[in-house]
Amino acid sequence: MRSLALTAVALLLLSGCGERGRAPGAENATGAAANATAAPEGGPVKSDATSHSPAASPSEGRSREGYVGRWRGVEGLNLVVSPRGSDDKAVSLAMQWSLDDKGTYDGEVTADGIAFRRAGARELLRPTDGAATGLKYLDGKRDCLTVRSGEGYCRD
């Protein structure tokens, strides 16, 4: 009888050692991917002019040369912006935006960023800072491009 009581007490004590705050289905989420994705709990990060760094403000109207080069995301995701043709607004975007998705798209530099079409939808790469990307790993970076919260690329 005494061993049964000790076993019950031990089980009670051990049950308090579990991770109560974990989200359902998060058992296998580890490493940088688990830390790199979430926006703050209040909803999506707003990307208005107040969240942009002065160096990345869209009101400055970057030229094509201001976008050309390699931009890095999280977990090996990246974006390479290259000039396309003689039009000073035409660019080519070689991007990997998820672990499984990559492609090359024609883009056009606008006053708001780089407009392009991906999977039939009009997208816009907007100049932001790392906080506006919604990605913990990029927080603190100053020169970034964001498609939406959770998809962004920065330069070091």
Long-range contacts (C-beta under 8 A, 24 or more apart in sequence): 32-74, 32-75, 32-137, 33-74, 33-75, 35-136, 35-137, 36-74, 36-75, 36-135, 36-136, 36-137, 37-74, 37-134, 37-135, 37-136, 37-150, 38-134, 38-136, 39-134, 39-149, 39-150, 44-134, 44-148, 44-149, 45-131, 45-132, 45-133, 45-134, 45-149, 46-132, 47-126, 47-128, 47-132, 47-146, 47-149, 51-128, 51-129, 51-131, 51-132, 52-127, 52-128, 52-129, 52-132, 53-128, 53-129, 53-142, 53-143, 55-142, 55-143, 56-127, 56-128, 56-129, 56-142, 56-143, 56-144, 57-127, 58-111, 58-112, 58-113, 58-126, 58-127, 61-111, 62-109, 62-127, 63-88, 63-109, 64-88, 64-89, 64-90, 64-91, 64-109, 67-91, 67-109, 67-114, 67-125, 67-145, 69-155, 70-155, 71-144, 71-145, 71-153, 71-154, 71-155, 72-153, 72-154, 72-155, 72-156, 73-97, 73-135, 73-138, 73-151, 73-152, 73-153, 73-154, 74-135, 74-137, 74-138, 75-99, 77-153, 78-153, 79-125, 79-145, 79-153, 81-107, 81-114, 93-125, 95-153, 97-147, 97-151, 113-145, 114-145, 123-147, 125-153, 128-152, 130-154
